[in-house]
Amino acid sequence: MGYLFLTIIILTISAYYLNGKELIAPSFLFSVAFLVASFFALLNGEKWGYNLNNSTYFVIVLGILEFIIISYIIRIIFRTHPNGINKANTDHTVFINNRKLIYVEIIQFIFVFVIIWNVKKVTGQSDITKAVNMLNYSANGFIGMSYELPTYAKLMQNFNFAVGIFGEYLFIKELVENRKFKIIFFIEVLFALSGSILSGSRGGTLIAIVSLLVFYMLIQQKRIDWNPRKNLISILLVIIIAAIVLFLFKQTTTWVGRGEETRSSFDYISIYMGAEIKNLDLFINNGMFPIKTELFGQQTFVTIYDFLIKHLNYPAQTYNLVLPFQSVNGYGLGNVYTVFYPWLYDFGYSGILFLTLIMASISEIIYEISIKSSQNIAPYIRLFYGGTVAPCIVFSFFSNRFFEAMNIITIIVTIVIYWFINHFLVKEINKNE
């Protein structure tokens, strides 16, 4: 475990310098995510065991290395383009119609009450915390009962979260560029942070926190006076926010109706921050992969199949991910296995090679485009990178978030919302016209 941690330190440092010290470059985010996970795994080595299968070591290390190399190649291609990377956009000034945004926020508050009513209705629970817990357990296949919100309620959730991400970008932009704390934008930050709780999940809240930090760095990097030496401030900011989140994480179980957690805070956090590596090791030790099923890439492309089955009548049964709970030496380790688990499950070692290539390529391309983009109040591609792609990369140490986010309908709806809200809120644009 110690060798893994030391190796990932070297890879993370390499990614940092290869990316010009840009803290939100995909390969750096990917590396640092596994660095944190390996650190927690190392801290728990005495309980879980320090030894890792050599195959586990090489899967993680070579996966990270490939991600760095592919990202760097694509970066070089983009950075040598004649147009270059624009550091600041001074061609136009955009003004937000605050009155219209207030109207939108009133609608969002109404949506929240409608969603709460639906959560209680479909679960039959009058207590909202118990209701959201049952909804979450049903979604993850932990109980036999099937609870699902109606389509219009899901669309309301998508709308609130997408507009919340949009608001996060505006909030950070105003804070960084004008040193102003705009309440009207901060309300949207709260919508983004709290949205997923009504589904019994804390994942959306964590995504919203990561998005805030990514938007901060995106906007900082666009400034003419940006200098990599300022990264120390950003790193300290990330450490402080991460410490607060970890301190509060155990307490949030009651927010989603899961009851009081009896394990120590350290043990509880370790299950979410380091046990994934040990679980992956246990899976690799069993050696029973790839597992052939009727569906190609069943575990990797679960949301794509979910879309095909529900909306295009694909001839297959709806299914849940195969994520058995693990334990070692009497310690429960949960049921999360890193991004590499479903790839090994479906395709074996060759899956690591090809899917890392795909993930790194898509992530880096979107990142490079988002840097250049400067149209609209909040550029769609920048919102998509900060609100979807970057958080999925960060949580690669946890699960297959990247390919699970490839829900065609959700992506389309989100982009449409970004387009609508950008145009709806514009008060004035192009000061030179």
C-alpha positions as CSV (number, residue, x, y, z in Angstrom):
1,M,0.0,0.0,0.0
2,G,2.9,2.3,0.8
3,Y,4.4,1.7,-2.7
4,L,1.2,2.6,-4.3
5,F,0.9,5.9,-2.4
6,L,4.5,6.9,-3.2
7,T,4.0,6.0,-6.9
8,I,0.9,8.1,-7.2
9,I,2.6,11.0,-5.5
10,I,5.2,10.9,-8.4
11,L,2.4,10.6,-11.0
12,T,0.4,13.5,-9.4
13,I,3.5,15.8,-9.4
14,S,4.1,14.8,-13.0
15,A,0.6,15.6,-14.0
16,Y,0.8,19.0,-12.2
17,Y,3.8,20.1,-14.2
18,L,2.7,18.5,-17.5
19,N,-0.5,20.5,-17.3
20,G,1.2,23.8,-16.7
21,K,0.3,23.8,-13.0
22,E,-3.4,24.0,-13.9
23,L,-5.2,22.4,-10.9
24,I,-8.4,21.5,-12.7
25,A,-6.8,19.8,-15.7
26,P,-8.4,16.3,-16.1
27,S,-5.3,14.2,-15.6
28,F,-4.3,16.2,-12.4
29,L,-7.8,15.8,-11.0
30,F,-7.7,12.0,-11.8
31,S,-4.3,11.6,-10.2
32,V,-5.0,13.6,-7.0
33,A,-8.2,11.7,-6.5
34,F,-6.4,8.4,-6.3
35,L,-3.7,10.0,-4.2
36,V,-6.2,10.9,-1.5
37,A,-7.8,7.5,-1.7
38,S,-4.4,5.7,-1.4
39,F,-3.5,7.9,1.5
40,F,-6.6,6.8,3.4
41,A,-6.0,3.2,2.4
42,L,-2.5,3.5,3.8
43,L,-3.7,4.9,7.1
44,N,-6.0,1.9,7.5
45,G,-3.3,-0.6,6.5
46,E,-3.0,-2.1,9.9
47,K,-6.8,-3.0,9.9
48,W,-7.3,-3.8,6.3
49,G,-3.8,-5.2,5.5
50,Y,-0.9,-3.4,3.9
51,N,-0.3,-5.8,1.1
52,L,-1.9,-5.3,-2.4
53,N,-2.0,-7.8,-5.2
54,N,0.6,-6.8,-7.8
55,S,-2.2,-6.7,-10.4
56,T,-4.1,-4.2,-8.3
57,Y,-1.0,-2.0,-8.1
58,F,-0.4,-2.1,-11.9
59,V,-4.1,-1.5,-12.7
60,I,-4.2,1.7,-10.7
61,V,-0.8,3.0,-11.6
62,L,-0.9,2.2,-15.3
63,G,-4.4,3.5,-15.5
64,I,-3.4,6.8,-14.0
65,L,-0.2,6.9,-16.2
66,E,-2.2,6.3,-19.4
67,F,-4.7,9.0,-18.4
68,I,-1.9,11.4,-18.0
69,I,-0.2,10.5,-21.3
70,I,-3.4,10.6,-23.4
71,S,-4.5,13.9,-21.8
72,Y,-1.0,15.4,-22.4
73,I,-1.1,14.5,-26.1
74,I,-4.5,16.1,-26.6
75,R,-3.4,19.1,-24.6
76,I,-0.4,19.6,-27.0
77,I,-2.6,19.3,-30.0
78,F,-5.0,22.0,-28.7
79,R,-2.3,24.3,-27.4
80,T,-0.4,24.3,-30.7
81,H,-3.6,25.4,-32.5
82,P,-3.2,28.9,-34.1
83,N,-6.0,30.4,-32.0
84,G,-4.2,29.5,-28.8
85,I,-5.9,29.9,-25.4
86,N,-7.6,33.2,-24.6
87,K,-6.7,34.3,-21.1
88,A,-9.5,36.9,-20.8
89,N,-12.5,38.0,-22.7
90,T,-12.9,41.7,-23.0
91,D,-15.0,42.0,-26.1
92,H,-18.3,42.1,-24.4
93,T,-20.0,42.8,-21.1
94,V,-23.0,40.8,-19.9
95,F,-25.6,42.1,-17.5
96,I,-28.0,39.7,-15.6
97,N,-31.7,40.6,-15.4
98,N,-32.0,40.1,-11.6
99,R,-35.8,40.4,-11.7
100,K,-36.1,37.5,-14.1
101,L,-33.7,35.4,-11.9
102,I,-36.0,36.1,-8.9
103,Y,-38.9,34.8,-11.0
104,V,-36.9,31.7,-11.7
105,E,-36.0,31.2,-8.1
106,I,-39.7,31.4,-7.1
107,I,-40.4,28.7,-9.6
108,Q,-37.6,26.6,-8.1
109,F,-39.0,26.9,-4.6
110,I,-42.4,25.7,-5.9
111,F,-40.6,22.8,-7.6
112,V,-39.0,21.9,-4.2
113,F,-42.4,21.6,-2.5
114,V,-43.8,19.6,-5.5
115,I,-40.8,17.2,-5.3
116,I,-41.3,16.7,-1.5
117,W,-44.9,16.0,-2.0
118,N,-44.1,13.4,-4.7
119,V,-41.4,11.7,-2.6
120,K,-43.8,11.3,0.3
121,K,-46.5,10.1,-2.1
122,V,-44.6,7.4,-3.9
123,T,-43.0,6.0,-0.7
124,G,-46.1,6.3,1.5
125,Q,-44.1,7.9,4.2
126,S,-45.2,11.2,5.9
127,D,-41.7,11.7,7.4
128,I,-39.6,13.2,4.6
129,T,-36.2,11.9,6.0
130,K,-37.6,8.3,6.0
131,A,-39.2,8.9,2.6
132,V,-35.9,10.0,0.9
133,N,-34.0,7.1,2.5
134,M,-36.5,4.6,1.1
135,L,-36.2,6.3,-2.3
136,N,-32.5,6.0,-2.2
137,Y,-32.5,2.4,-1.1
138,S,-34.9,1.5,-3.9
139,A,-32.7,3.2,-6.5
140,N,-29.7,1.3,-5.3
141,G,-31.5,-2.1,-5.1
142,F,-31.1,-2.4,-1.3
143,I,-34.8,-3.2,-0.9
144,G,-37.2,-5.2,-2.8
145,M,-39.8,-2.4,-3.3
146,S,-39.5,-0.2,-6.3
147,Y,-40.1,3.5,-5.7
148,E,-39.6,6.0,-8.6
149,L,-40.6,9.7,-8.9
150,P,-42.8,10.6,-11.9
151,T,-41.0,12.1,-14.9
152,Y,-42.2,15.6,-14.3
153,A,-40.7,15.5,-10.7
154,K,-37.4,14.3,-12.1
155,L,-37.4,17.1,-14.6
156,M,-38.0,19.6,-11.8
157,Q,-35.0,18.1,-10.0
158,N,-32.9,18.4,-13.1
159,F,-34.0,22.0,-13.6
160,N,-33.2,23.0,-10.1
161,F,-29.8,21.4,-10.1
162,A,-28.8,22.7,-13.6
163,V,-29.9,26.3,-12.8
164,G,-28.1,25.9,-9.4
165,I,-24.9,25.0,-11.3
166,F,-25.4,28.0,-13.5
167,G,-25.9,30.1,-10.4
168,E,-22.7,28.7,-8.9
169,Y,-20.7,29.9,-11.9
170,L,-22.2,33.4,-11.7
171,F,-21.7,33.5,-7.9
172,I,-18.0,32.6,-8.2
173,K,-17.5,34.9,-11.2
174,E,-18.9,37.9,-9.3
175,L,-16.9,37.0,-6.2
176,V,-13.6,36.6,-8.1
177,E,-13.9,39.4,-10.6
178,N,-15.8,42.1,-8.7
179,R,-15.3,40.9,-5.1
180,K,-19.1,41.0,-4.5
181,F,-21.2,38.5,-2.6
182,K,-24.4,38.4,-4.5
183,I,-27.3,36.9,-2.4
184,I,-29.4,36.2,-5.5
185,F,-26.6,34.0,-6.9
186,F,-25.9,32.4,-3.6
187,I,-29.5,31.2,-3.4
188,E,-28.7,29.2,-6.5
189,V,-25.6,27.8,-4.8
190,L,-27.9,26.5,-2.1
191,F,-30.3,24.9,-4.6
192,A,-27.3,23.0,-6.1
193,L,-26.0,21.9,-2.8
194,S,-29.3,20.7,-1.4
195,G,-30.9,19.3,-4.5
196,S,-29.9,15.6,-4.3
197,I,-30.8,15.3,-0.6
198,L,-34.5,15.0,-1.7
199,S,-33.4,11.8,-3.5
200,G,-31.8,10.4,-0.4
201,S,-28.3,11.0,-1.8
202,R,-25.4,13.2,-0.8
203,G,-23.7,12.7,-4.2
204,G,-25.2,15.8,-5.8
205,T,-24.1,17.9,-2.8
206,L,-20.5,16.7,-3.2
207,I,-20.7,17.4,-7.0
208,A,-21.9,20.9,-6.3
209,I,-19.0,21.5,-3.9
210,V,-16.5,20.2,-6.5
211,S,-18.2,22.4,-9.2
212,L,-17.7,25.5,-7.1
213,L,-14.0,24.9,-6.7
214,V,-13.6,24.0,-10.4
215,F,-15.5,27.2,-11.5
216,Y,-13.2,29.2,-9.2
217,M,-10.1,27.9,-10.9
218,L,-11.6,28.2,-14.4
219,I,-12.4,31.9,-13.8
220,Q,-9.1,32.5,-12.1
221,Q,-7.2,31.0,-15.1
222,K,-9.1,33.3,-17.5
223,R,-7.8,36.4,-15.8
224,I,-4.9,38.2,-17.4
225,D,-3.0,38.4,-14.1
226,W,-3.3,34.7,-13.3
227,N,-0.1,33.1,-12.2
228,P,0.5,29.5,-11.2
229,R,2.2,30.8,-8.0
230,K,-1.2,31.7,-6.8
231,N,-2.1,28.0,-6.7
232,L,-1.0,27.9,-3.0
233,I,-4.1,29.9,-2.1
234,S,-6.3,27.6,-4.1
235,I,-4.8,24.5,-2.6
236,L,-5.3,25.9,0.9
237,L,-8.9,26.7,0.0
238,V,-9.5,23.1,-1.2
239,I,-7.9,21.7,2.0
240,I,-10.1,23.9,4.2
241,I,-13.3,23.0,2.3
242,A,-12.4,19.3,2.2
243,A,-11.7,19.3,6.0
244,I,-15.1,20.9,6.7
245,V,-16.9,18.4,4.4
246,L,-15.2,15.4,6.0
247,F,-15.9,16.8,9.5
248,L,-19.6,17.1,8.7
249,F,-19.9,14.0,6.5
250,K,-20.8,11.5,9.2
251,Q,-23.5,13.9,10.6
252,T,-25.2,14.1,7.2
253,T,-26.5,10.6,7.5
254,T,-29.4,11.9,9.5
255,W,-30.2,14.4,6.7
256,V,-31.1,11.6,4.3
257,G,-32.9,9.4,6.9
258,R,-30.1,6.8,7.5
259,G,-30.1,7.2,11.2
260,E,-27.2,7.7,13.6
261,E,-23.9,6.3,12.5
262,T,-22.2,4.1,15.2
263,R,-18.7,3.9,13.7
264,S,-16.1,6.5,14.5
265,S,-15.8,9.4,12.2
266,F,-12.4,8.2,10.9
267,D,-13.7,4.7,10.1
268,Y,-16.8,6.1,8.4
269,I,-14.8,8.5,6.3
270,S,-12.3,5.8,5.4
271,I,-15.0,3.6,3.9
272,Y,-15.8,6.4,1.5
273,M,-12.3,7.7,0.9
274,G,-10.0,4.6,0.9
275,A,-11.9,1.3,1.1
276,E,-12.5,1.4,-2.7
277,I,-8.9,0.5,-3.3
278,K,-9.0,-2.5,-0.9
279,N,-12.4,-3.6,-2.4
280,L,-10.8,-3.5,-5.9
281,D,-7.9,-5.5,-4.6
282,L,-10.3,-8.2,-3.1
283,F,-12.1,-8.3,-6.5
284,I,-8.9,-8.7,-8.4
285,N,-7.7,-11.4,-6.0
286,N,-10.8,-13.5,-6.7
287,G,-9.7,-13.4,-10.4
288,M,-13.2,-14.0,-11.6
289,F,-13.4,-11.5,-14.5
290,P,-14.3,-10.5,-17.1
291,I,-17.9,-11.7,-16.4
292,K,-19.8,-12.4,-19.6
293,T,-23.4,-11.3,-19.7
294,E,-26.0,-10.9,-22.4
295,L,-25.3,-7.2,-22.5
296,F,-22.1,-5.7,-23.8
297,G,-20.5,-3.7,-21.0
298,Q,-23.4,-4.2,-18.7
299,Q,-21.8,-2.7,-15.6
300,T,-19.9,0.0,-17.4
301,F,-22.7,1.4,-19.5
302,V,-25.6,0.9,-17.1
303,T,-27.2,4.3,-17.7
304,I,-27.0,4.0,-21.4
305,Y,-28.8,0.6,-21.2
306,D,-31.3,2.1,-18.8
307,F,-32.2,4.8,-21.4
308,L,-32.4,2.2,-24.2
309,I,-34.6,-0.1,-22.1
310,K,-37.0,2.5,-20.8
311,H,-37.3,4.8,-23.9
312,L,-36.4,2.8,-27.0
313,N,-37.9,-0.6,-25.9
314,Y,-34.5,-2.3,-26.0
315,P,-35.1,-6.1,-25.5
316,A,-33.6,-6.5,-22.0
317,Q,-34.7,-6.4,-18.4
318,T,-33.9,-3.4,-16.1
319,Y,-31.1,-4.3,-13.8
320,N,-29.0,-2.9,-10.9
321,L,-25.2,-2.7,-10.6
322,V,-23.5,-5.7,-9.1
323,L,-21.8,-4.2,-6.0
324,P,-21.5,-6.7,-3.2
325,F,-20.6,-5.4,0.2
326,Q,-17.1,-6.4,1.3
327,S,-15.3,-6.9,4.6
328,V,-11.8,-7.8,5.7
329,N,-10.5,-8.8,9.1
330,G,-13.9,-8.1,10.6
331,Y,-14.1,-4.5,9.2
332,G,-16.9,-3.6,6.8
333,L,-15.6,-1.9,3.7
334,G,-18.9,-0.9,1.9
335,N,-19.6,-1.7,-1.7
336,V,-17.6,0.8,-3.8
337,Y,-14.7,-0.3,-5.9
338,T,-13.2,2.7,-8.0
339,V,-13.8,3.4,-11.6
340,F,-11.7,0.4,-12.7
341,Y,-14.0,-2.3,-11.2
342,P,-16.8,-2.2,-13.8
343,W,-14.2,-2.0,-16.6
344,L,-12.5,-5.2,-15.3
345,Y,-15.9,-6.8,-14.6
346,D,-17.0,-6.3,-18.2
347,F,-13.9,-6.4,-20.3
348,G,-10.9,-7.6,-18.1
349,Y,-7.6,-5.9,-18.3
350,S,-8.1,-4.8,-21.9
351,G,-11.0,-2.7,-20.6
352,I,-8.7,-0.6,-18.5
353,L,-6.6,0.3,-21.7
354,F,-9.5,1.3,-24.0
355,L,-11.9,2.9,-21.5
356,T,-9.1,5.0,-19.9
357,L,-8.3,6.1,-23.5
358,I,-11.9,7.1,-24.1
359,M,-12.4,8.8,-20.7
360,A,-9.1,10.8,-20.9
361,S,-9.8,11.9,-24.5
362,I,-13.3,13.1,-23.9
363,S,-12.4,14.8,-20.6
364,E,-9.4,16.7,-22.0
365,I,-11.2,17.8,-25.2
366,I,-14.1,19.2,-23.2
367,Y,-11.6,20.9,-20.8
368,E,-9.6,22.5,-23.6
369,I,-12.8,23.8,-25.3
370,S,-14.1,25.1,-22.0
371,I,-11.0,27.2,-21.5
372,K,-11.4,28.9,-24.9
373,S,-15.2,29.3,-24.6
374,S,-16.4,32.8,-23.6
375,Q,-19.8,33.2,-25.2
376,N,-23.0,33.8,-23.2
377,I,-23.4,34.7,-19.6
378,A,-22.1,31.3,-18.6
379,P,-20.6,29.2,-21.5
380,Y,-22.5,25.9,-21.8
381,I,-19.3,23.8,-22.3
382,R,-17.7,25.5,-19.2
383,L,-20.8,24.6,-17.1
384,F,-20.7,21.1,-18.5
385,Y,-17.1,20.6,-17.6
386,G,-17.4,22.1,-14.1
387,G,-20.8,20.7,-13.3
388,T,-20.5,17.2,-14.8
389,V,-17.1,16.2,-16.2
390,A,-14.7,17.4,-13.6
391,P,-16.7,16.0,-10.6
392,C,-17.0,12.7,-12.4
393,I,-13.2,12.6,-12.8
394,V,-12.7,13.6,-9.1
395,F,-14.9,10.7,-8.0
396,S,-13.2,8.1,-10.2
397,F,-11.5,6.8,-7.0
398,F,-15.1,6.1,-5.8
399,S,-17.0,4.6,-8.7
400,N,-17.6,4.7,-12.4
401,R,-19.2,8.2,-12.3
402,F,-17.9,9.2,-15.7
403,F,-19.8,6.6,-17.8
404,E,-22.7,6.6,-15.3
405,A,-23.2,10.3,-16.1
406,M,-23.7,9.4,-19.8
407,N,-27.5,9.6,-19.4
408,I,-28.6,10.9,-22.8
409,I,-31.8,12.5,-21.7
410,T,-30.2,14.1,-18.6
411,I,-27.4,15.6,-20.7
412,I,-29.8,16.9,-23.4
413,V,-32.1,18.4,-20.8
414,T,-29.2,20.0,-18.9
415,I,-27.8,21.6,-22.1
416,V,-31.3,22.9,-23.0
417,I,-31.6,24.4,-19.5
418,Y,-28.2,26.0,-19.8
419,W,-29.2,27.5,-23.2
420,F,-32.6,28.7,-22.0
421,I,-31.3,30.3,-18.8
422,N,-28.4,32.0,-20.6
423,H,-30.8,33.7,-23.1
424,F,-33.6,34.3,-20.6
425,L,-31.5,36.2,-18.1
426,V,-29.5,38.4,-20.6
427,K,-30.2,42.1,-20.0
428,E,-27.5,43.5,-22.2
429,I,-24.6,42.1,-24.2
430,N,-21.8,43.4,-26.5
431,K,-20.9,46.8,-25.1
432,N,-19.1,47.7,-28.4
433,E,-22.2,47.4,-30.5
